[in-house]
Amino acid sequence: MTASHMLPRGRASLEVLRAEAIQERDTVIHERLLAGEDPWQFMDELPTVDELVVYLLRADAINADDGRMPSATREYRVLRQIALEHPGLSGTVWRMLSVRGLH
């Protein structure tokens, strides 16, 4: 893991976060294609770019809490804080909370 992957992303702009997520997603797609997988079979199961951004920010929050996995209450607070800090992700965060039954 490079030093840039260890830096918290919370202060980055949404455009920068999305660019990072696009790069991550493209890497996953490339690896799966190299493994011989059919994109028609796996593309629908990949998270969206905004979902990846939320996951990256969530991972930063977990790392900042000494790697402890959050309780359901803390998970709700972390995701809600992501939505507050990045209003462009609000719809994605609330959808993710709803799917997890935390909304």
Secondary structure, 3 states (H helix, E strand, C coil): CCHHHHCCCCCCCHHHHHHHHHHHHHHHHHHHHHCCCCHHHHHHHCCCHHHHHHHHHHHHHHHHCCCCCCCHHHHHHHHHHHHHHCHHHHHHHHHHHHHCCCC
